[in-house]
């Protein structure tokens, strides 16, 4: 009789115990697959959300300013040398080594204008880039598409007493209010937004930029390196990262990943214990059978191969069942864990083969000592049991 036939027949005779072993190991593998898949799916979802949170790199003109504030009250500043960013230099930002990590570049020009006897801060933006960066904006009406259209913050619209579709005059030119920005709770509420080129013309700053916001954030984006690279391309500008935002988001993502891996390690250990205890019990129950094998000439290696082959078959089945169950559980859990309904389940072949391979490795390692113990049994044990 061949060794693999002996292993298969043993599994058939002990269906209940082998089913318990399979389920125990499959639950461990399913837990790991669920956690890993949820982690990867949530990582993709978080990265997508991070891109919606706006800028995390700020580029401003280099200056020698002495800040004048006391007790939180700003009194202005003394400027010895004020440079400006040239619009033509913006192309250098997308030429850095890590340009693939840049999701949006939004240049801005700022200046005060007088509208209806009120002083208002005019901000010239590239609306395509600005809307991509600030996806939380809710606009009543439409975003400006022409040079003679404006977007007003909610507070600015109330102060000027205008609504979407009304006309306002700035420096003798008539502009249409294309839309009103919903309340954001930020400085955007008090601003008046215009197309970049038109704002430069109104403020007399053609070809010049006041500041540039860059949105570049994902789990693997080297923000620090990108700041250095942009600073090298724009030596006359001050480039800084909003460290608090960057570090908090990446830290939260890293903590979630570490938690998943920690739970997975505990589950693997428990699964290994289940295999070890079950296989040891099986070996002890088969003392007579193993002793007979040894008495009729089976070598120690033959006995080990029988036990390990049983463990291999059970582990393969547990790996397949665990992977299928884990992916099913992840698919059911993802809508409840994700903050938005846009999170997609990540299907990764490395998880497929990794989970099955892990089941086999855990099963064989946990069965190694029971197999070695069985191979060392004295043939006389069989005679004593008869």
C-alpha positions as CSV (number, residue, x, y, z in Angstrom):
1,X,0.0,0.0,0.0
2,X,1.3,3.4,-0.9
3,X,1.9,6.1,1.7
4,X,-0.5,8.6,0.3
5,X,-3.3,6.0,0.3
6,X,-2.7,5.3,4.0
7,X,-2.9,9.1,4.7
8,X,-6.1,9.5,2.8
9,X,-7.7,6.4,4.5
10,X,-6.8,7.8,7.9
11,X,-8.5,11.1,7.1
12,X,-11.6,9.3,5.9
13,X,-11.8,7.2,9.1
14,X,-11.4,10.3,11.3
15,X,-13.7,12.7,9.5
16,X,-15.0,14.5,12.6
17,X,-11.5,15.2,14.0
18,X,-10.1,16.2,10.6
19,X,-13.2,18.5,10.0
20,X,-12.5,20.2,13.4
21,X,-8.9,20.6,12.4
22,X,-9.8,22.0,9.0
23,X,-12.4,24.4,10.4
24,X,-10.0,25.6,13.1
25,X,-7.2,26.4,10.7
26,X,-9.6,27.8,8.1
27,X,-11.0,30.3,10.7
28,X,-7.5,31.5,11.3
29,X,-6.8,31.9,7.6
30,X,-10.1,33.6,7.0
31,X,-9.5,36.1,9.8
32,X,-6.1,37.0,8.3
33,X,-7.5,37.3,4.8
34,X,-10.3,39.5,6.0
35,X,-8.0,41.8,8.0
36,X,-5.4,42.1,5.2
37,X,-8.0,42.7,2.5
38,X,-9.9,45.2,4.6
39,X,-6.5,47.0,5.4
40,X,-5.6,47.2,1.7
41,X,-9.1,48.2,0.7
42,X,-9.3,50.9,3.4
43,X,-5.8,52.1,2.5
44,X,-7.0,52.7,-1.1
45,X,-10.1,54.4,0.2
46,X,-8.1,56.6,2.7
47,X,-5.6,57.5,0.0
48,X,-8.5,58.6,-2.2
49,X,-9.9,60.7,0.6
50,X,-6.5,62.2,1.4
51,X,-6.4,63.6,-2.2
52,X,-9.8,65.2,-1.4
53,X,-8.6,66.9,1.7
54,X,-6.6,69.6,-0.2
55,X,-3.1,70.9,-0.1
56,X,-0.3,69.7,2.1
57,X,2.6,71.6,0.5
58,X,2.6,75.4,0.4
59,X,4.8,77.5,-1.8
60,X,5.1,81.2,-1.0
61,X,7.5,83.9,-2.1
62,X,10.8,84.2,-0.2
63,X,10.9,87.3,2.0
64,X,12.7,88.9,4.9
65,X,9.6,89.6,7.0
66,X,9.7,90.5,10.7
67,X,6.4,89.5,12.2
68,X,4.7,92.0,14.4
69,X,2.2,90.4,16.7
70,X,1.6,90.3,20.5
71,X,-0.9,88.3,22.5
72,X,-2.4,86.8,19.3
73,X,-3.1,90.2,17.8
74,X,-1.4,90.8,14.4
75,X,-0.1,94.3,13.8
76,X,1.2,93.6,10.4
77,X,4.9,93.2,9.4
78,X,8.0,95.0,8.2
79,X,9.2,93.8,4.8
80,X,12.7,94.4,3.6
81,X,12.7,92.3,0.5
82,X,9.6,90.8,-1.1
83,X,9.9,88.5,-4.1
84,X,7.1,87.0,-6.2
85,X,6.7,83.7,-7.9
86,X,6.6,83.9,-11.6
87,X,3.8,82.0,-13.3
88,X,6.3,80.6,-15.9
89,X,8.1,78.9,-13.0
90,X,5.1,76.7,-12.1
91,X,6.1,74.1,-14.7
92,X,9.2,73.3,-12.6
93,X,7.0,71.9,-9.9
94,X,5.8,69.1,-12.1
95,X,9.3,68.4,-13.3
96,X,10.5,67.0,-9.9
97,X,11.5,63.4,-9.5
98,X,8.4,62.5,-7.5
99,X,6.0,64.4,-9.8
100,X,3.9,61.2,-10.1
101,X,2.8,61.8,-6.5
102,X,1.4,65.3,-7.3
103,X,-2.4,65.2,-7.7
104,X,-3.0,68.9,-8.1
105,X,-1.1,72.2,-8.3
106,X,-3.2,75.3,-7.6
107,X,-1.6,78.7,-8.1
108,X,-3.3,81.8,-6.5
109,X,-2.9,85.5,-6.7
110,X,-4.4,87.7,-3.9
111,X,-5.2,91.3,-3.6
112,X,-7.7,93.7,-2.1
113,X,-10.5,95.2,-4.2
114,X,-13.5,97.5,-3.4
115,X,-16.9,96.1,-4.2
116,X,-20.1,98.1,-3.3
117,X,-18.2,100.3,-0.8
118,X,-16.7,97.2,0.9
119,X,-13.2,96.0,0.9
120,X,-13.0,92.4,-0.2
121,X,-10.1,90.0,-0.7
122,X,-10.0,88.9,-4.3
123,X,-8.4,85.5,-5.0
124,X,-7.5,84.5,-8.5
125,X,-7.5,80.7,-9.0
126,X,-7.4,78.1,-11.7
127,X,-10.8,76.6,-11.0
128,X,-10.1,73.3,-12.6
129,X,-7.2,72.7,-10.2
130,X,-9.0,74.3,-7.2
131,X,-12.1,72.2,-7.5
132,X,-10.0,69.1,-7.8
133,X,-8.1,70.0,-4.6
134,X,-11.2,71.1,-2.7
135,X,-13.7,68.5,-3.5
136,X,-15.7,69.2,-0.3
137,X,-16.9,72.5,-1.8
138,X,-20.6,72.8,-2.4
139,X,-21.6,75.5,-4.9
140,X,-25.0,76.9,-5.2
141,X,-25.1,77.7,-8.9
142,X,-22.1,77.0,-11.2
143,X,-18.3,77.3,-11.0
144,X,-17.0,80.2,-13.1
145,X,-16.2,79.2,-16.7
146,X,-15.6,82.6,-18.2
147,X,-13.4,85.5,-17.3
148,X,-16.3,87.7,-16.4
149,X,-17.8,85.3,-13.8
150,X,-17.1,85.1,-10.1
151,X,-17.5,82.7,-7.2
152,X,-18.3,84.2,-3.8
153,X,-17.9,82.8,-0.3
154,X,-21.1,82.6,1.8
155,X,-20.0,85.4,4.1
156,X,-18.9,87.6,1.2
157,X,-22.2,87.1,-0.6
158,X,-24.2,88.1,2.5
159,X,-22.0,91.2,3.1
160,X,-22.5,92.3,-0.6
161,X,-26.1,91.2,-0.6
162,X,-25.9,89.3,-3.9
163,X,-27.1,86.0,-5.1
164,X,-26.2,83.6,-7.9
165,X,-26.9,85.3,-11.2
166,X,-26.5,88.9,-9.9
167,X,-24.0,91.4,-11.2
168,X,-21.2,93.1,-9.3
169,X,-18.7,95.8,-10.4
170,X,-15.0,95.7,-9.8
171,X,-12.8,98.5,-10.9
172,X,-15.3,99.6,-13.6
173,X,-15.9,96.1,-15.0
174,X,-19.1,94.2,-14.6
175,X,-19.0,90.5,-13.4
176,X,-21.6,87.9,-13.1
177,X,-21.9,85.9,-9.9
178,X,-21.9,82.4,-11.3
179,X,-22.2,80.6,-7.9
180,X,-22.2,81.0,-4.1
181,X,-20.0,78.8,-2.0
182,X,-21.7,76.9,0.8
183,X,-20.5,77.6,4.3
184,X,-17.1,75.9,4.9
185,X,-16.1,77.3,8.2
186,X,-12.8,78.5,6.7
187,X,-11.4,81.7,5.3
188,X,-13.0,80.7,1.9
189,X,-16.3,82.0,3.2
190,X,-15.1,85.6,3.1
191,X,-13.3,85.5,-0.2
192,X,-14.2,86.5,-3.8
193,X,-12.9,84.0,-6.3
194,X,-12.1,84.9,-9.9
195,X,-10.3,83.2,-12.8
196,X,-6.5,83.5,-12.4
197,X,-5.8,85.5,-15.5
198,X,-8.6,88.0,-14.9
199,X,-7.6,88.5,-11.2
200,X,-4.0,89.1,-12.3
201,X,-5.2,91.8,-14.7
202,X,-7.5,93.5,-12.1
203,X,-4.7,93.5,-9.5
204,X,-2.0,94.5,-11.9
205,X,0.0,91.3,-11.2
206,X,0.2,89.8,-14.7
207,X,2.5,86.8,-14.8
208,X,2.9,86.8,-11.0
209,X,1.7,84.4,-8.3
210,X,1.1,85.1,-4.6
211,X,1.3,81.5,-3.5
212,X,0.9,77.9,-4.7
213,X,-0.9,75.0,-3.0
214,X,0.2,71.5,-3.9
215,X,-1.9,68.4,-3.1
216,X,0.3,65.4,-2.9
217,X,-0.5,62.8,-0.3
218,X,-0.7,59.0,-0.3
219,X,0.5,56.3,2.0
220,X,3.9,56.1,0.3
221,X,4.4,59.7,-0.8
222,X,7.8,61.0,0.4
223,X,6.5,64.5,1.4
224,X,9.8,65.6,2.9
225,X,11.7,64.6,-0.3
226,X,9.2,66.4,-2.4
227,X,9.5,69.6,-0.4
228,X,13.3,69.5,-1.0
229,X,12.9,68.8,-4.7
230,X,10.5,71.7,-5.2
231,X,12.7,74.0,-3.2
232,X,15.6,73.1,-5.5
233,X,13.5,73.9,-8.5
234,X,12.3,77.2,-7.0
235,X,15.2,78.6,-5.0
236,X,13.5,82.0,-4.6
237,X,10.4,80.5,-3.0
238,X,9.7,79.1,0.5
239,X,8.4,75.6,0.3
240,X,6.9,74.0,3.4
241,X,4.8,71.0,4.3
242,X,1.8,71.1,6.5
243,X,3.4,68.5,8.8
244,X,0.6,68.1,11.2
245,X,-1.8,67.0,8.4
246,X,0.7,64.8,6.7
247,X,1.9,63.0,9.8
248,X,-1.5,62.5,11.4
249,X,-3.0,60.9,8.2
250,X,0.0,58.7,7.6
251,X,0.2,57.7,11.3
252,X,-3.5,56.7,11.4
253,X,-3.0,54.6,8.3
254,X,0.1,53.0,9.7
255,X,-1.6,52.3,13.1
256,X,-4.5,50.6,11.3
257,X,-2.1,48.4,9.4
258,X,-0.1,47.5,12.5
259,X,-3.2,46.5,14.3
260,X,-4.3,44.2,11.5
261,X,-0.9,42.5,11.4
262,X,-0.8,42.1,15.2
263,X,-4.3,40.5,15.2
264,X,-3.2,38.3,12.3
265,X,-0.1,37.1,14.2
266,X,-2.2,36.1,17.2
267,X,-4.7,34.2,15.0
268,X,-1.8,32.3,13.3
269,X,-0.5,31.3,16.7
270,X,-3.9,30.1,17.8
271,X,-4.3,28.2,14.5
272,X,-0.9,26.5,15.0
273,X,-1.9,25.4,18.5
274,X,-5.1,23.9,17.2
275,X,-3.2,21.9,14.6
276,X,-0.5,20.8,17.1
277,X,-3.0,19.6,19.8
278,X,-5.2,17.8,17.2
279,X,-2.3,16.1,15.5
280,X,-0.7,15.0,18.8
281,X,-4.1,13.6,19.9
282,X,-4.4,11.8,16.6
283,X,-0.9,10.3,17.0
284,X,-1.6,9.1,20.5
285,X,-4.8,7.5,19.4
286,X,-2.9,5.6,16.7
287,X,-0.2,4.1,18.8
288,X,-1.1,0.6,17.8
289,X,-1.4,1.4,14.1
290,X,1.9,3.2,14.1
291,X,3.6,0.4,16.1
292,X,2.3,-2.2,13.6
293,X,3.7,-0.1,10.7
294,X,7.1,0.0,12.4
295,X,6.9,-3.7,13.2
296,X,6.3,-4.7,9.6
297,X,9.3,-2.7,8.4
298,X,8.1,0.9,7.9
299,X,11.0,3.3,8.5
300,X,10.8,6.4,10.6
301,X,10.8,8.6,7.5
302,X,7.8,6.6,6.2
303,X,5.8,7.3,9.4
304,X,6.7,11.0,9.3
305,X,5.6,11.3,5.7
306,X,2.2,9.7,6.5
307,X,1.6,12.2,9.3
308,X,2.9,15.2,7.3
309,X,0.9,14.2,4.2
310,X,-2.2,14.2,6.3
311,X,-1.4,17.7,7.6
312,X,-0.6,18.9,4.1
313,X,-4.0,17.7,2.7
314,X,-5.9,19.2,5.6
315,X,-3.9,22.5,5.4
316,X,-4.6,22.9,1.6
317,X,-8.3,22.4,2.2
318,X,-8.2,24.8,5.1
319,X,-6.3,27.4,3.1
320,X,-8.9,27.3,0.2
321,X,-11.9,27.4,2.6
322,X,-10.3,30.1,4.7
323,X,-9.5,32.3,1.6
324,X,-13.0,32.1,0.3
325,X,-14.6,32.7,3.6
326,X,-12.2,35.6,4.3
327,X,-12.9,37.4,1.1
328,X,-16.7,36.9,1.6
329,X,-16.4,38.3,5.1
330,X,-14.4,41.3,3.9
331,X,-16.9,42.0,1.2
332,X,-19.7,42.1,3.7
333,X,-17.8,44.1,6.3
334,X,-16.3,46.8,4.0
335,X,-19.5,48.8,3.5
336,X,-19.9,49.1,7.3
337,X,-16.2,49.9,8.1
338,X,-15.6,52.4,5.2
339,X,-16.9,55.9,5.9
340,X,-18.1,56.2,2.3
341,X,-19.8,53.9,0.0
342,X,-17.1,54.3,-2.6
343,X,-14.6,51.9,-1.0
344,X,-13.8,49.0,-3.4
345,X,-12.7,45.5,-2.4
346,X,-9.1,44.9,-3.4
347,X,-8.6,41.5,-5.1
348,X,-4.9,40.6,-4.9
349,X,-3.5,37.3,-6.1
350,X,-0.6,37.6,-3.6
351,X,-3.3,37.3,-0.9
352,X,-4.7,34.2,-2.5
353,X,-1.4,32.3,-2.8
354,X,-0.1,33.8,0.4
355,X,-3.1,32.6,2.5
356,X,-2.9,29.1,1.0
357,X,0.8,29.0,1.5
358,X,0.5,30.3,5.0
359,X,-2.0,27.5,5.9
360,X,0.3,24.9,4.5
361,X,3.4,26.2,6.3
362,X,1.5,26.6,9.6
363,X,0.0,23.1,9.3
364,X,3.3,21.4,8.5
365,X,5.3,23.2,11.2
366,X,2.6,22.5,13.8
367,X,2.5,18.8,12.7
368,X,6.3,18.4,12.6
369,X,6.7,17.4,16.3
370,X,3.7,15.0,16.3
371,X,5.2,13.4,13.2
372,X,8.6,13.1,14.8
373,X,7.0,11.7,18.0
374,X,5.2,9.1,15.9
375,X,8.3,8.0,14.1
376,X,10.1,7.4,17.3
377,X,7.5,5.0,18.7
378,X,8.8,1.6,19.8
379,X,7.3,-1.3,17.8
380,X,6.8,-3.2,21.0
381,X,4.0,-0.6,21.9
382,X,1.8,-2.3,19.3
383,X,2.3,-5.7,20.8
384,X,1.5,-4.5,24.3
385,X,-1.7,-2.9,23.0
386,X,-2.9,-6.0,21.3
